[in-house]
Amino acid sequence: MAIKSLEDLRKIKAESKKQTETRKINDRQIIIGMGTCGIAAGARAVMTAVLEELAKRNIHDVAVLQTGCIGMCQKEPLLDIVRPGEDRVTYGPVSPTDVPRIIADHLINGVVVEDLVVAKIPNKEA
């Protein structure tokens, strides 16, 4: 969107603030590894698939975040699911066709997709 007026700038600012606030209050998160090796392995296509699947399911209360390299380059693209009170689960290598299953099974229904898991990070609050 080209900024042609002060009102355009205010709209962009309001939308950015809304997105930032949404990230702060979301208990559920999807984190995608977007380091150099992740991008080279196809993380952009995975990110697109995540955004499309969330939109298709009309899910708006999930923060979709990016992270850099976490050192598991051989398992890229990586995708983490964070649900409140549960362990953080890292999936990989994830293809865009895996995304609907991960979102439906794990994000929505709480069932970990075991055949794609590469790591589980214990929840410190649990």
Phi and psi in radians as a Rosetta constraint file:
Dihedral C 1 N 2 CA 2 C 2 CIRCULARHARMONIC -1.383 0.35
Dihedral N 2 CA 2 C 2 N 3 CIRCULARHARMONIC 2.395 0.35
Dihedral C 2 N 3 CA 3 C 3 CIRCULARHARMONIC -1.545 0.35
Dihedral N 3 CA 3 C 3 N 4 CIRCULARHARMONIC 2.003 0.35
Dihedral C 3 N 4 CA 4 C 4 CIRCULARHARMONIC -1.985 0.35
Dihedral N 4 CA 4 C 4 N 5 CIRCULARHARMONIC -0.173 0.35
Dihedral C 4 N 5 CA 5 C 5 CIRCULARHARMONIC -2.694 0.35
Dihedral N 5 CA 5 C 5 N 6 CIRCULARHARMONIC 2.975 0.35
Dihedral C 5 N 6 CA 6 C 6 CIRCULARHARMONIC -1.116 0.35
Dihedral N 6 CA 6 C 6 N 7 CIRCULARHARMONIC -0.605 0.35
Dihedral C 6 N 7 CA 7 C 7 CIRCULARHARMONIC -1.120 0.35
Dihedral N 7 CA 7 C 7 N 8 CIRCULARHARMONIC -0.692 0.35
Dihedral C 7 N 8 CA 8 C 8 CIRCULARHARMONIC -1.047 0.35
Dihedral N 8 CA 8 C 8 N 9 CIRCULARHARMONIC -0.752 0.35
Dihedral C 8 N 9 CA 9 C 9 CIRCULARHARMONIC -1.110 0.35
Dihedral N 9 CA 9 C 9 N 10 CIRCULARHARMONIC -0.716 0.35
Dihedral C 9 N 10 CA 10 C 10 CIRCULARHARMONIC -1.113 0.35
Dihedral N 10 CA 10 C 10 N 11 CIRCULARHARMONIC -0.675 0.35
Dihedral C 10 N 11 CA 11 C 11 CIRCULARHARMONIC -1.122 0.35
Dihedral N 11 CA 11 C 11 N 12 CIRCULARHARMONIC -0.760 0.35
Dihedral C 11 N 12 CA 12 C 12 CIRCULARHARMONIC -1.107 0.35
Dihedral N 12 CA 12 C 12 N 13 CIRCULARHARMONIC -0.747 0.35
Dihedral C 12 N 13 CA 13 C 13 CIRCULARHARMONIC -1.077 0.35
Dihedral N 13 CA 13 C 13 N 14 CIRCULARHARMONIC -0.789 0.35
Dihedral C 13 N 14 CA 14 C 14 CIRCULARHARMONIC -1.104 0.35
Dihedral N 14 CA 14 C 14 N 15 CIRCULARHARMONIC -0.734 0.35
Dihedral C 14 N 15 CA 15 C 15 CIRCULARHARMONIC -1.150 0.35
Dihedral N 15 CA 15 C 15 N 16 CIRCULARHARMONIC -0.722 0.35
Dihedral C 15 N 16 CA 16 C 16 CIRCULARHARMONIC -1.115 0.35
Dihedral N 16 CA 16 C 16 N 17 CIRCULARHARMONIC -0.730 0.35
Dihedral C 16 N 17 CA 17 C 17 CIRCULARHARMONIC -1.112 0.35
Dihedral N 17 CA 17 C 17 N 18 CIRCULARHARMONIC -0.732 0.35
Dihedral C 17 N 18 CA 18 C 18 CIRCULARHARMONIC -1.063 0.35
Dihedral N 18 CA 18 C 18 N 19 CIRCULARHARMONIC -0.781 0.35
Dihedral C 18 N 19 CA 19 C 19 CIRCULARHARMONIC -1.131 0.35
Dihedral N 19 CA 19 C 19 N 20 CIRCULARHARMONIC -0.695 0.35
Dihedral C 19 N 20 CA 20 C 20 CIRCULARHARMONIC -1.138 0.35
Dihedral N 20 CA 20 C 20 N 21 CIRCULARHARMONIC -0.774 0.35
Dihedral C 20 N 21 CA 21 C 21 CIRCULARHARMONIC -1.113 0.35
Dihedral N 21 CA 21 C 21 N 22 CIRCULARHARMONIC -0.679 0.35
Dihedral C 21 N 22 CA 22 C 22 CIRCULARHARMONIC -1.070 0.35
Dihedral N 22 CA 22 C 22 N 23 CIRCULARHARMONIC -0.702 0.35
Dihedral C 22 N 23 CA 23 C 23 CIRCULARHARMONIC -1.089 0.35
Dihedral N 23 CA 23 C 23 N 24 CIRCULARHARMONIC -0.649 0.35
Dihedral C 23 N 24 CA 24 C 24 CIRCULARHARMONIC -1.218 0.35
Dihedral N 24 CA 24 C 24 N 25 CIRCULARHARMONIC -0.606 0.35
Dihedral C 24 N 25 CA 25 C 25 CIRCULARHARMONIC -1.649 0.35
Dihedral N 25 CA 25 C 25 N 26 CIRCULARHARMONIC -0.155 0.35
Dihedral C 25 N 26 CA 26 C 26 CIRCULARHARMONIC -1.341 0.35
Dihedral N 26 CA 26 C 26 N 27 CIRCULARHARMONIC 2.224 0.35
Dihedral C 26 N 27 CA 27 C 27 CIRCULARHARMONIC -1.467 0.35
Dihedral N 27 CA 27 C 27 N 28 CIRCULARHARMONIC -0.512 0.35
Dihedral C 27 N 28 CA 28 C 28 CIRCULARHARMONIC -1.694 0.35
Dihedral N 28 CA 28 C 28 N 29 CIRCULARHARMONIC 2.355 0.35
Dihedral C 28 N 29 CA 29 C 29 CIRCULARHARMONIC -2.414 0.35
Dihedral N 29 CA 29 C 29 N 30 CIRCULARHARMONIC 2.600 0.35
Dihedral C 29 N 30 CA 30 C 30 CIRCULARHARMONIC -2.103 0.35
Dihedral N 30 CA 30 C 30 N 31 CIRCULARHARMONIC 2.152 0.35
Dihedral C 30 N 31 CA 31 C 31 CIRCULARHARMONIC -2.047 0.35
Dihedral N 31 CA 31 C 31 N 32 CIRCULARHARMONIC 2.206 0.35
Dihedral C 31 N 32 CA 32 C 32 CIRCULARHARMONIC -2.005 0.35
Dihedral N 32 CA 32 C 32 N 33 CIRCULARHARMONIC 2.281 0.35
Dihedral C 32 N 33 CA 33 C 33 CIRCULARHARMONIC -1.274 0.35
Dihedral N 33 CA 33 C 33 N 34 CIRCULARHARMONIC 1.936 0.35
Dihedral C 33 N 34 CA 34 C 34 CIRCULARHARMONIC -2.038 0.35
Dihedral N 34 CA 34 C 34 N 35 CIRCULARHARMONIC 0.606 0.35
Dihedral C 34 N 35 CA 35 C 35 CIRCULARHARMONIC -1.286 0.35
Dihedral N 35 CA 35 C 35 N 36 CIRCULARHARMONIC 3.108 0.35
Dihedral C 35 N 36 CA 36 C 36 CIRCULARHARMONIC -0.976 0.35
Dihedral N 36 CA 36 C 36 N 37 CIRCULARHARMONIC -0.807 0.35
Dihedral C 36 N 37 CA 37 C 37 CIRCULARHARMONIC -1.224 0.35
Dihedral N 37 CA 37 C 37 N 38 CIRCULARHARMONIC -0.603 0.35
Dihedral C 37 N 38 CA 38 C 38 CIRCULARHARMONIC -1.111 0.35
Dihedral N 38 CA 38 C 38 N 39 CIRCULARHARMONIC -0.789 0.35
Dihedral C 38 N 39 CA 39 C 39 CIRCULARHARMONIC -1.110 0.35
Dihedral N 39 CA 39 C 39 N 40 CIRCULARHARMONIC -0.752 0.35
Dihedral C 39 N 40 CA 40 C 40 CIRCULARHARMONIC -1.097 0.35
Dihedral N 40 CA 40 C 40 N 41 CIRCULARHARMONIC -0.527 0.35
Dihedral C 40 N 41 CA 41 C 41 CIRCULARHARMONIC -1.502 0.35
Dihedral N 41 CA 41 C 41 N 42 CIRCULARHARMONIC -0.135 0.35
Dihedral C 41 N 42 CA 42 C 42 CIRCULARHARMONIC 2.032 0.35
Dihedral N 42 CA 42 C 42 N 43 CIRCULARHARMONIC 0.336 0.35
Dihedral C 42 N 43 CA 43 C 43 CIRCULARHARMONIC -1.095 0.35
Dihedral N 43 CA 43 C 43 N 44 CIRCULARHARMONIC -0.536 0.35
Dihedral C 43 N 44 CA 44 C 44 CIRCULARHARMONIC -1.109 0.35
Dihedral N 44 CA 44 C 44 N 45 CIRCULARHARMONIC -0.725 0.35
Dihedral C 44 N 45 CA 45 C 45 CIRCULARHARMONIC -1.149 0.35
Dihedral N 45 CA 45 C 45 N 46 CIRCULARHARMONIC -0.633 0.35
Dihedral C 45 N 46 CA 46 C 46 CIRCULARHARMONIC -1.157 0.35
Dihedral N 46 CA 46 C 46 N 47 CIRCULARHARMONIC -0.763 0.35
Dihedral C 46 N 47 CA 47 C 47 CIRCULARHARMONIC -1.030 0.35
Dihedral N 47 CA 47 C 47 N 48 CIRCULARHARMONIC -0.794 0.35
Dihedral C 47 N 48 CA 48 C 48 CIRCULARHARMONIC -1.058 0.35
Dihedral N 48 CA 48 C 48 N 49 CIRCULARHARMONIC -0.766 0.35
Dihedral C 48 N 49 CA 49 C 49 CIRCULARHARMONIC -1.096 0.35
Dihedral N 49 CA 49 C 49 N 50 CIRCULARHARMONIC -0.685 0.35
Dihedral C 49 N 50 CA 50 C 50 CIRCULARHARMONIC -1.098 0.35
Dihedral N 50 CA 50 C 50 N 51 CIRCULARHARMONIC -0.863 0.35
Dihedral C 50 N 51 CA 51 C 51 CIRCULARHARMONIC -1.092 0.35
Dihedral N 51 CA 51 C 51 N 52 CIRCULARHARMONIC -0.700 0.35
Dihedral C 51 N 52 CA 52 C 52 CIRCULARHARMONIC -1.166 0.35
Dihedral N 52 CA 52 C 52 N 53 CIRCULARHARMONIC -0.730 0.35
Dihedral C 52 N 53 CA 53 C 53 CIRCULARHARMONIC -1.160 0.35
Dihedral N 53 CA 53 C 53 N 54 CIRCULARHARMONIC -0.721 0.35
Dihedral C 53 N 54 CA 54 C 54 CIRCULARHARMONIC -1.108 0.35
Dihedral N 54 CA 54 C 54 N 55 CIRCULARHARMONIC -0.724 0.35
Dihedral C 54 N 55 CA 55 C 55 CIRCULARHARMONIC -1.139 0.35
Dihedral N 55 CA 55 C 55 N 56 CIRCULARHARMONIC -0.753 0.35
Dihedral C 55 N 56 CA 56 C 56 CIRCULARHARMONIC -1.053 0.35
Dihedral N 56 CA 56 C 56 N 57 CIRCULARHARMONIC -0.652 0.35
Dihedral C 56 N 57 CA 57 C 57 CIRCULARHARMONIC -1.566 0.35
Dihedral N 57 CA 57 C 57 N 58 CIRCULARHARMONIC 0.025 0.35
Dihedral C 57 N 58 CA 58 C 58 CIRCULARHARMONIC 1.018 0.35
Dihedral N 58 CA 58 C 58 N 59 CIRCULARHARMONIC 0.737 0.35
Dihedral C 58 N 59 CA 59 C 59 CIRCULARHARMONIC -1.751 0.35
Dihedral N 59 CA 59 C 59 N 60 CIRCULARHARMONIC 2.079 0.35
Dihedral C 59 N 60 CA 60 C 60 CIRCULARHARMONIC -2.126 0.35
Dihedral N 60 CA 60 C 60 N 61 CIRCULARHARMONIC -0.030 0.35
Dihedral C 60 N 61 CA 61 C 61 CIRCULARHARMONIC -1.801 0.35
Dihedral N 61 CA 61 C 61 N 62 CIRCULARHARMONIC 0.472 0.35
Dihedral C 61 N 62 CA 62 C 62 CIRCULARHARMONIC -2.064 0.35
Dihedral N 62 CA 62 C 62 N 63 CIRCULARHARMONIC 2.217 0.35
Dihedral C 62 N 63 CA 63 C 63 CIRCULARHARMONIC -1.430 0.35
Dihedral N 63 CA 63 C 63 N 64 CIRCULARHARMONIC 2.221 0.35
Dihedral C 63 N 64 CA 64 C 64 CIRCULARHARMONIC -1.844 0.35
Dihedral N 64 CA 64 C 64 N 65 CIRCULARHARMONIC 2.006 0.35
Dihedral C 64 N 65 CA 65 C 65 CIRCULARHARMONIC -2.112 0.35
Dihedral N 65 CA 65 C 65 N 66 CIRCULARHARMONIC 2.819 0.35
Dihedral C 65 N 66 CA 66 C 66 CIRCULARHARMONIC -2.028 0.35
Dihedral N 66 CA 66 C 66 N 67 CIRCULARHARMONIC 2.613 0.35
Dihedral C 66 N 67 CA 67 C 67 CIRCULARHARMONIC -2.381 0.35
Dihedral N 67 CA 67 C 67 N 68 CIRCULARHARMONIC 2.872 0.35
Dihedral C 67 N 68 CA 68 C 68 CIRCULARHARMONIC -1.525 0.35
Dihedral N 68 CA 68 C 68 N 69 CIRCULARHARMONIC -2.797 0.35
Dihedral C 68 N 69 CA 69 C 69 CIRCULARHARMONIC -1.164 0.35
Dihedral N 69 CA 69 C 69 N 70 CIRCULARHARMONIC 2.366 0.35
Dihedral C 69 N 70 CA 70 C 70 CIRCULARHARMONIC -2.014 0.35
Dihedral N 70 CA 70 C 70 N 71 CIRCULARHARMONIC 0.150 0.35
Dihedral C 70 N 71 CA 71 C 71 CIRCULARHARMONIC 1.591 0.35
Dihedral N 71 CA 71 C 71 N 72 CIRCULARHARMONIC 0.143 0.35
Dihedral C 71 N 72 CA 72 C 72 CIRCULARHARMONIC -1.939 0.35
Dihedral N 72 CA 72 C 72 N 73 CIRCULARHARMONIC 0.922 0.35
Dihedral C 72 N 73 CA 73 C 73 CIRCULARHARMONIC -0.972 0.35
Dihedral N 73 CA 73 C 73 N 74 CIRCULARHARMONIC -0.627 0.35
Dihedral C 73 N 74 CA 74 C 74 CIRCULARHARMONIC -1.188 0.35
Dihedral N 74 CA 74 C 74 N 75 CIRCULARHARMONIC -0.238 0.35
Dihedral C 74 N 75 CA 75 C 75 CIRCULARHARMONIC -1.851 0.35
Dihedral N 75 CA 75 C 75 N 76 CIRCULARHARMONIC 0.086 0.35
Dihedral C 75 N 76 CA 76 C 76 CIRCULARHARMONIC -1.163 0.35
Dihedral N 76 CA 76 C 76 N 77 CIRCULARHARMONIC 2.672 0.35
Dihedral C 76 N 77 CA 77 C 77 CIRCULARHARMONIC -1.241 0.35
Dihedral N 77 CA 77 C 77 N 78 CIRCULARHARMONIC 2.476 0.35
Dihedral C 77 N 78 CA 78 C 78 CIRCULARHARMONIC -1.863 0.35
Dihedral N 78 CA 78 C 78 N 79 CIRCULARHARMONIC 2.521 0.35
Dihedral C 78 N 79 CA 79 C 79 CIRCULARHARMONIC -2.458 0.35
Dihedral N 79 CA 79 C 79 N 80 CIRCULARHARMONIC 2.216 0.35
Dihedral C 79 N 80 CA 80 C 80 CIRCULARHARMONIC -1.872 0.35
Dihedral N 80 CA 80 C 80 N 81 CIRCULARHARMONIC 2.494 0.35
Dihedral C 80 N 81 CA 81 C 81 CIRCULARHARMONIC -2.001 0.35
Dihedral N 81 CA 81 C 81 N 82 CIRCULARHARMONIC 2.253 0.35
Dihedral C 81 N 82 CA 82 C 82 CIRCULARHARMONIC -2.092 0.35
Dihedral N 82 CA 82 C 82 N 83 CIRCULARHARMONIC 2.131 0.35
Dihedral C 82 N 83 CA 83 C 83 CIRCULARHARMONIC -2.142 0.35
Dihedral N 83 CA 83 C 83 N 84 CIRCULARHARMONIC 2.535 0.35
Dihedral C 83 N 84 CA 84 C 84 CIRCULARHARMONIC -1.044 0.35
Dihedral N 84 CA 84 C 84 N 85 CIRCULARHARMONIC 2.335 0.35
Dihedral C 84 N 85 CA 85 C 85 CIRCULARHARMONIC 1.313 0.35
Dihedral N 85 CA 85 C 85 N 86 CIRCULARHARMONIC 0.083 0.35
Dihedral C 85 N 86 CA 86 C 86 CIRCULARHARMONIC -2.098 0.35
Dihedral N 86 CA 86 C 86 N 87 CIRCULARHARMONIC 2.874 0.35
Dihedral C 86 N 87 CA 87 C 87 CIRCULARHARMONIC -1.140 0.35
Dihedral N 87 CA 87 C 87 N 88 CIRCULARHARMONIC 2.573 0.35
Dihedral C 87 N 88 CA 88 C 88 CIRCULARHARMONIC -1.356 0.35
Dihedral N 88 CA 88 C 88 N 89 CIRCULARHARMONIC 2.304 0.35
Dihedral C 88 N 89 CA 89 C 89 CIRCULARHARMONIC -2.024 0.35
Dihedral N 89 CA 89 C 89 N 90 CIRCULARHARMONIC 2.264 0.35
Dihedral C 89 N 90 CA 90 C 90 CIRCULARHARMONIC -1.816 0.35
Dihedral N 90 CA 90 C 90 N 91 CIRCULARHARMONIC 2.221 0.35
Dihedral C 90 N 91 CA 91 C 91 CIRCULARHARMONIC -1.902 0.35
Dihedral N 91 CA 91 C 91 N 92 CIRCULARHARMONIC 2.559 0.35
Dihedral C 91 N 92 CA 92 C 92 CIRCULARHARMONIC 3.110 0.35
Dihedral N 92 CA 92 C 92 N 93 CIRCULARHARMONIC 2.813 0.35
Dihedral C 92 N 93 CA 93 C 93 CIRCULARHARMONIC -1.171 0.35
Dihedral N 93 CA 93 C 93 N 94 CIRCULARHARMONIC 2.363 0.35
Dihedral C 93 N 94 CA 94 C 94 CIRCULARHARMONIC -1.803 0.35
Dihedral N 94 CA 94 C 94 N 95 CIRCULARHARMONIC 2.331 0.35
Dihedral C 94 N 95 CA 95 C 95 CIRCULARHARMONIC -1.864 0.35
Dihedral N 95 CA 95 C 95 N 96 CIRCULARHARMONIC 2.818 0.35
Dihedral C 95 N 96 CA 96 C 96 CIRCULARHARMONIC -0.980 0.35
Dihedral N 96 CA 96 C 96 N 97 CIRCULARHARMONIC -0.511 0.35
Dihedral C 96 N 97 CA 97 C 97 CIRCULARHARMONIC -1.290 0.35
Dihedral N 97 CA 97 C 97 N 98 CIRCULARHARMONIC -0.297 0.35
Dihedral C 97 N 98 CA 98 C 98 CIRCULARHARMONIC -1.392 0.35
Dihedral N 98 CA 98 C 98 N 99 CIRCULARHARMONIC -0.395 0.35
Dihedral C 98 N 99 CA 99 C 99 CIRCULARHARMONIC -1.020 0.35
Dihedral N 99 CA 99 C 99 N 100 CIRCULARHARMONIC -0.854 0.35
Dihedral C 99 N 100 CA 100 C 100 CIRCULARHARMONIC -1.008 0.35
Dihedral N 100 CA 100 C 100 N 101 CIRCULARHARMONIC -0.670 0.35
Dihedral C 100 N 101 CA 101 C 101 CIRCULARHARMONIC -1.187 0.35
Dihedral N 101 CA 101 C 101 N 102 CIRCULARHARMONIC -0.753 0.35
Dihedral C 101 N 102 CA 102 C 102 CIRCULARHARMONIC -1.104 0.35
Dihedral N 102 CA 102 C 102 N 103 CIRCULARHARMONIC -0.764 0.35
Dihedral C 102 N 103 CA 103 C 103 CIRCULARHARMONIC -1.158 0.35
Dihedral N 103 CA 103 C 103 N 104 CIRCULARHARMONIC -0.820 0.35
Dihedral C 103 N 104 CA 104 C 104 CIRCULARHARMONIC -1.155 0.35
Dihedral N 104 CA 104 C 104 N 105 CIRCULARHARMONIC -0.902 0.35
Dihedral C 104 N 105 CA 105 C 105 CIRCULARHARMONIC -1.249 0.35
Dihedral N 105 CA 105 C 105 N 106 CIRCULARHARMONIC -0.918 0.35
Dihedral C 105 N 106 CA 106 C 106 CIRCULARHARMONIC -1.567 0.35
Dihedral N 106 CA 106 C 106 N 107 CIRCULARHARMONIC -0.993 0.35
Dihedral C 106 N 107 CA 107 C 107 CIRCULARHARMONIC -1.069 0.35
Dihedral N 107 CA 107 C 107 N 108 CIRCULARHARMONIC -0.805 0.35
Dihedral C 107 N 108 CA 108 C 108 CIRCULARHARMONIC -1.487 0.35
Dihedral N 108 CA 108 C 108 N 109 CIRCULARHARMONIC -0.859 0.35
Dihedral C 108 N 109 CA 109 C 109 CIRCULARHARMONIC -1.736 0.35
Dihedral N 109 CA 109 C 109 N 110 CIRCULARHARMONIC -0.123 0.35
Dihedral C 109 N 110 CA 110 C 110 CIRCULARHARMONIC 1.337 0.35
Dihedral N 110 CA 110 C 110 N 111 CIRCULARHARMONIC 0.281 0.35
Dihedral C 110 N 111 CA 111 C 111 CIRCULARHARMONIC -1.807 0.35
Dihedral N 111 CA 111 C 111 N 112 CIRCULARHARMONIC 1.990 0.35
Dihedral C 111 N 112 CA 112 C 112 CIRCULARHARMONIC -1.155 0.35
Dihedral N 112 CA 112 C 112 N 113 CIRCULARHARMONIC 2.379 0.35
Dihedral C 112 N 113 CA 113 C 113 CIRCULARHARMONIC -1.522 0.35
Dihedral N 113 CA 113 C 113 N 114 CIRCULARHARMONIC 1.489 0.35
Dihedral C 113 N 114 CA 114 C 114 CIRCULARHARMONIC -1.015 0.35
Dihedral N 114 CA 114 C 114 N 115 CIRCULARHARMONIC -0.604 0.35
Dihedral C 114 N 115 CA 115 C 115 CIRCULARHARMONIC -1.227 0.35
Dihedral N 115 CA 115 C 115 N 116 CIRCULARHARMONIC -0.193 0.35
Dihedral C 115 N 116 CA 116 C 116 CIRCULARHARMONIC -1.940 0.35
Dihedral N 116 CA 116 C 116 N 117 CIRCULARHARMONIC -0.029 0.35
Dihedral C 116 N 117 CA 117 C 117 CIRCULARHARMONIC -1.263 0.35
Dihedral N 117 CA 117 C 117 N 118 CIRCULARHARMONIC 2.313 0.35
Dihedral C 117 N 118 CA 118 C 118 CIRCULARHARMONIC -2.005 0.35
Dihedral N 118 CA 118 C 118 N 119 CIRCULARHARMONIC -0.308 0.35
Dihedral C 118 N 119 CA 119 C 119 CIRCULARHARMONIC -2.859 0.35
Dihedral N 119 CA 119 C 119 N 120 CIRCULARHARMONIC 2.663 0.35
Dihedral C 119 N 120 CA 120 C 120 CIRCULARHARMONIC -2.272 0.35
Dihedral N 120 CA 120 C 120 N 121 CIRCULARHARMONIC 2.229 0.35
Dihedral C 120 N 121 CA 121 C 121 CIRCULARHARMONIC -1.859 0.35
Dihedral N 121 CA 121 C 121 N 122 CIRCULARHARMONIC 2.034 0.35
Dihedral C 121 N 122 CA 122 C 122 CIRCULARHARMONIC -1.011 0.35
Dihedral N 122 CA 122 C 122 N 123 CIRCULARHARMONIC 2.470 0.35
Dihedral C 122 N 123 CA 123 C 123 CIRCULARHARMONIC -1.377 0.35
Dihedral N 123 CA 123 C 123 N 124 CIRCULARHARMONIC 2.109 0.35
Dihedral C 123 N 124 CA 124 C 124 CIRCULARHARMONIC -1.199 0.35
Dihedral N 124 CA 124 C 124 N 125 CIRCULARHARMONIC -0.395 0.35
Dihedral C 124 N 125 CA 125 C 125 CIRCULARHARMONIC -1.498 0.35
Dihedral N 125 CA 125 C 125 N 126 CIRCULARHARMONIC -0.317 0.35
